């Protein structure tokens, strides 16, 4: 593994359990020499998908104006971070049974036709294959995997749509119980990525 993209989505700062545990996982996984870590705060204000962005996306790259480039500047940065990463570590809480709005904004900026996925004759195909994701979730009482958990099934589908089908979901409660054993298992599981 050469490059970890660490994405945090909590609205909370240092008191966020998903921020703290996702950072601890990144620290455990990036202990070897040469592992680069890029951090993205998806809990910060990101632009919402709008008409100017969509127009820029569907304009051929060689024909994009300065206004087009400015409209998709943040999306371009986010997609480049994804393309360069071998592993995503995402810390995301469940707010009102699903993803925080700021994280959904990040997802909307990351899903780009011809960049992170493409349309083919047989349907969409993800362009981010050979990557893995580790998702740290704090549910605030929503049972993970239950019929009222609308975050984790959606996020697994979203990542797979872009080609990331190897996704592990970890709960804060599990990490609080046995962090060292879980971290050791993750190190073993991820050590062959982009070796």
Backbone bond lengths (Angstrom), bond angles and torsions (degrees), N, CA, C in turn:
res aa  C-N    CA-C-N  psi(-1)  N-CA   C-N-CA  omega(-1)  CA-C   N-CA-C  phi
1 X - - - 1.455 - - 1.528 108.82 -
2 X 1.319 114.85 132.24 1.453 119.12 -176.92 1.526 114.10 -115.83
3 X 1.341 116.58 -23.84 1.464 118.28 -172.39 1.527 110.16 -147.82
4 X 1.334 115.65 122.74 1.468 122.69 176.75 1.526 108.38 -108.18
5 X 1.314 116.40 131.70 1.462 122.13 170.26 1.519 107.35 -102.97
6 X 1.336 116.53 114.88 1.460 122.61 -178.67 1.526 107.99 -102.08
7 X 1.320 115.88 115.90 1.466 122.17 -176.80 1.521 108.37 -114.35
8 X 1.323 116.73 124.62 1.463 121.74 175.35 1.516 109.51 -112.27
9 X 1.339 116.21 139.04 1.460 119.67 -175.22 1.521 114.13 -125.34
10 X 1.317 117.82 1.42 1.462 119.75 -178.44 1.523 111.26 -72.36
11 X 1.318 115.76 145.27 1.466 120.78 173.46 1.527 110.84 -75.70
12 X 1.320 116.61 -14.97 1.454 121.14 -179.31 1.520 110.16 -88.66
13 X 1.309 115.48 157.97 1.458 121.49 179.62 1.509 111.52 -93.66
14 X 1.339 116.75 -120.44 1.461 121.54 -173.16 1.528 112.93 -65.87
15 X 1.328 117.81 -16.85 1.471 119.56 179.50 1.529 112.39 -87.00
16 X 1.321 117.46 -0.21 1.463 120.95 -178.63 1.526 111.10 -74.25
17 X 1.322 116.97 125.72 1.464 120.24 178.16 1.531 111.09 -71.79
18 X 1.327 118.71 -34.70 1.465 118.92 178.81 1.521 110.66 -69.39
19 X 1.323 117.85 -36.46 1.473 120.33 175.46 1.531 110.32 -63.73
20 X 1.318 116.14 -46.20 1.464 119.87 -176.01 1.521 111.93 -66.25
21 X 1.327 117.60 -45.31 1.464 118.83 -178.21 1.520 112.29 -74.28
22 X 1.325 118.63 -35.24 1.470 118.64 177.36 1.528 109.73 -66.13
23 X 1.332 117.42 -35.49 1.477 120.29 176.64 1.526 110.64 -65.85
24 X 1.322 116.97 -41.52 1.467 119.86 179.00 1.527 110.69 -62.64
25 X 1.324 116.63 -38.07 1.468 119.94 177.68 1.520 110.36 -66.51
26 X 1.330 117.20 -44.79 1.467 120.23 177.81 1.519 110.02 -59.76
27 X 1.320 117.37 -43.52 1.471 120.59 179.09 1.529 110.90 -60.05
28 X 1.331 117.23 -41.72 1.466 120.66 179.99 1.526 111.39 -66.94
29 X 1.327 116.94 -37.22 1.465 121.11 -176.28 1.525 113.20 -82.69
30 X 1.313 117.25 -20.83 1.470 119.70 -175.99 1.527 112.01 -101.29
31 X 1.322 116.79 17.32 1.457 120.57 -177.15 1.514 114.72 -67.08
32 X 1.338 117.15 -25.69 1.468 118.40 -178.32 1.523 111.01 -80.56
33 X 1.320 115.13 157.25 1.466 120.87 -178.38 1.521 110.79 -64.34
34 X 1.303 115.70 145.49 1.452 121.15 172.74 1.509 115.78 84.83
35 X 1.345 118.76 3.40 1.460 120.51 178.47 1.523 108.50 -89.10
36 X 1.317 115.88 119.59 1.460 121.32 178.63 1.522 108.91 -91.51
37 X 1.338 116.41 142.04 1.465 121.65 177.26 1.520 108.70 -122.68
38 X 1.327 115.78 125.71 1.466 121.83 173.04 1.517 106.79 -109.87
39 X 1.323 115.94 130.68 1.463 120.13 -179.21 1.530 109.83 -108.16
40 X 1.324 115.37 134.91 1.467 121.79 179.23 1.528 108.02 -129.30
41 X 1.316 117.05 120.60 1.457 121.90 177.44 1.523 108.62 -90.93
42 X 1.335 115.58 94.47 1.464 119.61 178.65 1.524 111.22 -79.84
43 X 1.330 116.78 -2.82 1.456 120.09 174.75 1.520 111.97 -85.64
44 X 1.328 116.37 -7.77 1.466 120.63 177.62 1.525 108.94 -82.40
45 X 1.303 115.65 171.24 1.460 119.30 -179.17 1.519 110.53 -68.94
46 X 1.309 115.57 122.52 1.452 122.37 174.56 1.519 108.05 -119.83
47 X 1.324 117.94 150.67 1.463 118.31 178.01 1.525 110.11 -66.88
48 X 1.316 115.80 144.02 1.455 120.55 175.55 1.520 109.23 -84.48
49 X 1.314 116.04 147.30 1.458 121.27 177.97 1.522 109.45 -54.49
50 X 1.328 116.68 130.04 1.461 119.77 -176.90 1.532 110.52 -142.26
51 X 1.310 116.81 177.70 1.456 121.85 -174.84 1.523 112.59 -61.61
52 X 1.325 117.48 -38.71 1.467 120.39 179.69 1.528 111.47 -62.41
53 X 1.328 116.37 -39.85 1.461 120.05 178.09 1.524 110.81 -65.38
54 X 1.320 116.33 -47.64 1.465 120.19 -178.35 1.524 110.32 -60.18
55 X 1.322 116.54 -41.68 1.472 120.45 177.66 1.524 110.40 -60.66
56 X 1.335 116.54 -42.27 1.467 120.05 179.50 1.518 111.35 -66.10
57 X 1.330 116.89 -41.53 1.462 120.44 179.72 1.521 111.44 -58.04
58 X 1.330 116.42 -40.44 1.467 120.82 -174.92 1.528 113.33 -91.09
59 X 1.321 116.33 4.40 1.465 120.55 173.44 1.524 107.79 -92.90
60 X 1.329 118.81 129.98 1.473 119.32 178.05 1.525 110.71 -51.56
61 X 1.312 115.54 141.24 1.470 121.11 -174.19 1.528 111.86 -52.87
62 X 1.321 117.43 -40.54 1.472 120.83 -177.86 1.524 112.74 -70.29
63 X 1.338 117.48 -16.07 1.470 121.42 -178.13 1.524 113.33 -103.62
64 X 1.320 118.03 2.04 1.464 119.66 -176.74 1.519 111.00 -71.37
65 X 1.321 113.80 135.75 1.462 120.73 178.85 1.523 110.02 -83.90
66 X 1.316 116.38 174.52 1.470 121.18 175.81 1.524 109.85 -60.81
67 X 1.328 116.96 -36.97 1.471 121.00 178.58 1.529 110.58 -66.00
68 X 1.328 116.86 -39.74 1.462 120.07 176.51 1.522 110.35 -61.31
69 X 1.325 116.21 -47.83 1.463 120.51 -177.86 1.521 111.66 -61.88
70 X 1.308 116.57 -38.02 1.466 120.19 178.08 1.527 110.49 -68.09
71 X 1.322 116.79 -38.66 1.467 120.70 -178.43 1.523 111.79 -62.73
72 X 1.340 117.36 -33.39 1.466 119.99 -176.63 1.534 112.87 -109.73
73 X 1.309 116.37 15.88 1.467 120.63 -178.88 1.531 111.68 -56.33
74 X 1.322 117.73 -48.64 1.471 120.70 -178.97 1.526 111.04 -67.25
75 X 1.321 116.93 -39.92 1.462 120.55 177.19 1.526 111.04 -63.00
76 X 1.333 117.10 -41.24 1.463 120.27 177.12 1.529 111.13 -60.13
77 X 1.325 116.82 -42.55 1.472 120.68 179.75 1.526 110.48 -63.63
78 X 1.328 116.75 -43.64 1.462 121.37 -178.75 1.526 110.83 -65.10
79 X 1.330 117.33 -43.74 1.472 119.17 -178.80 1.525 110.84 -68.23
80 X 1.330 118.45 -35.27 1.464 120.07 176.95 1.527 111.05 -64.52
81 X 1.329 116.54 -40.26 1.465 119.91 176.71 1.528 110.79 -59.39
82 X 1.325 116.32 -41.47 1.464 120.85 179.13 1.527 111.42 -66.24
83 X 1.315 116.93 -44.74 1.461 120.66 -178.08 1.524 111.92 -63.26
84 X 1.324 116.98 -34.22 1.465 121.17 -176.99 1.525 113.07 -81.77
85 X 1.321 117.88 -19.15 1.468 121.17 -174.14 1.523 111.93 -81.99
86 X 1.335 115.25 148.15 1.460 122.38 170.68 1.527 110.40 -95.69
87 X 1.325 115.74 -32.77 1.468 122.17 -175.68 1.517 109.37 -137.51
88 X 1.335 116.16 135.51 1.456 121.63 172.55 1.524 108.19 -104.24
89 X 1.316 117.07 132.28 1.462 122.28 169.74 1.520 105.26 -117.42
90 X 1.334 115.22 116.01 1.465 121.12 -174.05 1.520 109.22 -116.30
91 X 1.322 116.54 123.36 1.459 121.80 172.16 1.518 108.29 -102.56
92 X 1.342 116.99 115.88 1.460 119.77 -174.68 1.531 110.50 -143.35
93 X 1.319 117.20 125.03 1.461 119.49 174.57 1.526 110.58 -85.67
94 X 1.313 115.63 162.82 1.466 120.33 170.87 1.515 107.73 -94.25
95 X 1.303 115.78 121.63 1.467 122.18 173.98 1.529 107.05 -113.76
96 X 1.313 116.31 121.94 1.467 120.43 176.68 1.523 111.59 52.84
97 X 1.333 115.39 45.86 1.466 125.52 173.15 1.524 114.94 78.24
98 X 1.330 119.16 0.43 1.460 120.19 -177.68 1.521 110.54 -150.87
99 X 1.327 115.86 -160.45 1.465 121.69 -176.13 1.525 111.15 -75.06
100 X 1.334 117.02 147.42 1.467 119.74 169.89 1.529 110.06 -59.18
101 X 1.309 116.91 147.69 1.472 121.36 -178.01 1.526 111.61 -58.05
102 X 1.329 117.47 -36.73 1.468 120.12 -179.25 1.525 110.90 -65.27
103 X 1.342 117.34 -35.62 1.456 119.99 177.95 1.525 111.00 -70.35
104 X 1.322 116.69 -37.40 1.469 119.82 175.79 1.524 109.58 -62.96
105 X 1.331 117.85 -36.40 1.469 120.71 176.61 1.523 109.85 -62.68
106 X 1.350 117.56 -42.18 1.460 120.72 177.06 1.529 110.00 -60.33
107 X 1.329 116.63 -44.97 1.466 121.14 -179.72 1.526 111.17 -60.89
108 X 1.324 117.44 -40.37 1.464 120.61 179.12 1.525 111.59 -65.55
109 X 1.324 117.16 -33.69 1.464 120.62 178.71 1.525 111.85 -78.57
110 X 1.331 117.18 -23.64 1.465 121.29 -177.59 1.523 113.03 -83.96
111 X 1.319 117.88 -29.29 1.469 121.44 -177.35 1.528 108.60 -83.90
112 X 1.324 116.00 101.13 1.469 122.04 -176.01 1.519 110.66 -126.92
113 X 1.324 116.05 119.35 1.461 120.60 175.88 1.526 109.20 -58.58
114 X 1.323 116.06 137.02 1.462 126.20 -179.76 1.529 113.02 72.80
115 X 1.336 117.21 2.32 1.465 120.91 178.10 1.535 109.67 -120.76
116 X 1.336 116.31 -59.82 1.468 119.54 179.36 1.526 112.05 -107.35
117 X 1.317 118.09 -11.25 1.462 122.65 171.57 1.515 107.65 -154.88
118 X 1.330 115.63 165.50 1.457 119.76 176.86 1.521 109.87 -142.23
119 X 1.316 115.37 155.96 1.456 120.96 175.64 1.525 108.35 -92.59
120 X 1.335 116.03 133.69 1.459 121.30 178.10 1.526 108.38 -125.04
121 X 1.327 116.02 176.57 1.466 120.36 178.08 1.516 112.20 -63.06
122 X 1.325 117.17 -24.83 1.466 121.13 -179.27 1.528 112.53 -101.54
123 X 1.322 117.17 8.57 1.460 120.89 179.25 1.514 111.96 116.84
124 X 1.344 117.41 -177.62 1.465 120.65 -178.47 1.524 111.74 -65.55
125 X 1.332 115.84 148.22 1.461 122.59 176.69 1.514 108.88 -134.67
126 X 1.326 116.41 127.44 1.454 121.32 178.75 1.509 112.38 -70.79
127 X 1.317 116.04 143.88 1.464 121.77 -179.76 1.532 112.62 -106.93
128 X 1.328 116.93 8.38 1.468 121.19 -178.68 1.525 110.95 -110.36
129 X 1.325 117.18 37.84 1.463 120.10 -179.38 1.531 109.56 -70.13
130 X 1.324 115.60 168.28 1.470 123.13 -178.19 1.524 112.61 63.76
131 X 1.320 115.28 28.39 1.460 121.06 173.65 1.524 107.61 -125.06
132 X 1.320 116.18 158.01 1.456 121.64 176.21 1.517 109.15 -123.45
133 X 1.328 115.05 160.76 1.460 120.59 176.35 1.523 109.61 -134.02
134 X 1.314 114.41 140.72 1.462 122.51 171.64 1.524 105.79 -120.21
135 X 1.323 116.21 124.95 1.459 121.30 -177.18 1.520 108.68 -115.45
136 X 1.325 116.53 123.58 1.465 122.73 176.38 1.524 107.22 -102.68
137 X 1.341 115.63 119.71 1.461 121.31 -173.66 1.519 109.95 -119.53
138 X 1.320 115.97 136.57 1.460 121.40 165.78 1.512 106.11 -117.47
139 X 1.321 115.59 123.67 1.458 118.98 -167.36 1.516 115.06 -97.26
140 X 1.310 118.23 -10.64 1.465 119.15 -179.98 1.511 112.88 59.21
141 X 1.325 117.75 30.14 1.460 121.10 177.65 1.518 113.88 103.91
142 X 1.336 118.35 -11.48 1.464 120.61 175.95 1.523 108.29 -79.06
143 X 1.329 118.71 118.12 1.468 119.25 -179.22 1.534 111.21 -65.48
144 X 1.340 116.39 123.65 1.466 120.87 179.78 1.531 108.75 -65.42
145 X 1.325 115.69 131.61 1.454 120.98 -179.00 1.515 114.21 87.23
146 X 1.324 116.79 -1.12 1.470 119.45 179.36 1.527 110.38 -85.00
147 X 1.326 116.15 174.81 1.466 120.20 -179.69 1.523 112.92 -69.16
148 X 1.336 117.27 -11.14 1.474 118.85 177.25 1.530 112.15 -105.66
149 X 1.321 116.93 7.17 1.468 121.57 173.41 1.532 107.71 -90.66
150 X 1.310 116.10 98.36 1.458 120.63 -179.80 1.525 111.92 -97.53
151 X 1.334 117.44 -0.93 1.465 120.53 179.29 1.522 112.43 -84.71
152 X 1.324 117.61 -59.18 1.467 118.35 -168.53 1.531 113.90 -66.64
153 X 1.342 121.12 -40.40 1.473 118.12 176.40 1.529 111.54 -64.22
154 X 1.315 116.52 -40.30 1.468 120.91 178.88 1.530 110.96 -64.22
155 X 1.335 117.08 -43.87 1.457 120.21 -177.33 1.530 110.92 -67.93
156 X 1.319 118.00 -39.68 1.470 120.24 175.56 1.533 109.95 -59.74
157 X 1.333 116.55 -44.87 1.474 120.89 179.82 1.528 110.65 -64.45
158 X 1.314 116.54 -43.78 1.471 121.59 -179.61 1.531 110.65 -59.99
159 X 1.328 117.02 -48.46 1.463 120.42 -179.92 1.527 111.16 -64.48
160 X 1.334 117.38 -41.66 1.464 120.90 178.77 1.531 110.80 -64.23
161 X 1.329 117.55 -35.28 1.463 121.99 177.35 1.529 110.09 -57.37
162 X 1.339 116.77 -35.30 1.460 120.96 178.72 1.531 112.35 -91.12
163 X 1.330 117.02 4.09 1.461 120.65 174.57 1.511 115.57 105.21
164 X 1.331 118.78 -2.01 1.464 121.94 -178.46 1.525 108.17 -97.57
165 X 1.318 116.25 94.83 1.463 120.24 -175.40 1.527 112.63 -98.94
166 X 1.328 118.02 -14.13 1.462 122.00 178.71 1.529 108.15 -94.55
167 X 1.331 115.40 90.31 1.467 121.06 -177.08 1.515 109.40 -123.76
168 X 1.319 115.96 127.56 1.463 121.58 175.09 1.525 108.41 -108.11
169 X 1.318 116.15 130.29 1.461 121.90 176.72 1.520 108.34 -106.23
170 X 1.328 115.90 124.38 1.465 122.80 179.74 1.523 108.47 -119.51
171 X 1.317 116.60 136.65 1.456 119.62 176.91 1.521 110.32 -94.65
172 X 1.307 115.83 150.77 1.463 120.77 177.39 1.523 110.00 -59.15
173 X 1.328 117.80 -38.86 1.473 119.50 -178.75 1.529 110.72 -62.89
174 X 1.346 118.61 -39.33 1.469 120.57 176.33 1.525 110.93 -65.63
175 X 1.324 116.70 -41.64 1.461 120.81 -179.80 1.523 111.41 -66.48
176 X 1.318 117.19 -35.72 1.474 120.05 176.76 1.526 111.00 -64.67
177 X 1.336 116.26 -34.87 1.468 120.57 -178.67 1.516 112.81 -73.55
178 X 1.349 117.78 -40.92 1.467 118.80 -170.64 1.528 111.29 -151.83
179 X 1.313 117.01 58.82 1.455 120.47 -175.48 1.525 112.21 -60.31
180 X 1.318 118.02 -45.87 1.465 120.59 -174.16 1.526 111.89 -59.91
181 X 1.315 117.63 -44.05 1.471 120.41 -179.43 1.523 110.80 -67.66
182 X 1.317 117.19 -41.00 1.466 120.69 179.32 1.516 110.08 -65.50
183 X 1.333 117.47 -43.94 1.470 121.06 179.27 1.526 110.88 -61.86
184 X 1.329 117.81 -41.42 1.466 120.81 179.12 1.527 110.38 -63.18
185 X 1.325 117.39 -40.95 1.465 121.47 177.51 1.524 110.80 -63.72
186 X 1.329 117.26 -39.88 1.463 120.89 179.06 1.528 110.96 -65.72
187 X 1.320 117.35 -39.62 1.469 120.63 177.72 1.524 109.44 -59.81
188 X 1.328 117.22 -45.48 1.465 121.00 179.17 1.527 111.32 -64.00
189 X 1.315 116.66 -39.24 1.467 121.55 -176.66 1.530 112.28 -70.95
190 X 1.318 117.02 -32.60 1.468 120.38 -172.88 1.523 114.24 -100.26
191 X 1.325 117.79 -5.39 1.470 118.73 -171.16 1.523 113.64 -66.87
192 X 1.323 118.03 -17.57 1.466 119.80 -178.83 1.534 113.24 -94.16
193 X 1.333 117.95 -2.92 1.465 119.86 -177.69 1.524 109.91 -65.27
194 X 1.313 116.72 127.13 1.476 122.99 174.74 1.525 111.46 47.31
195 X 1.318 116.01 37.31 1.480 119.92 -179.00 1.517 110.75 -67.56
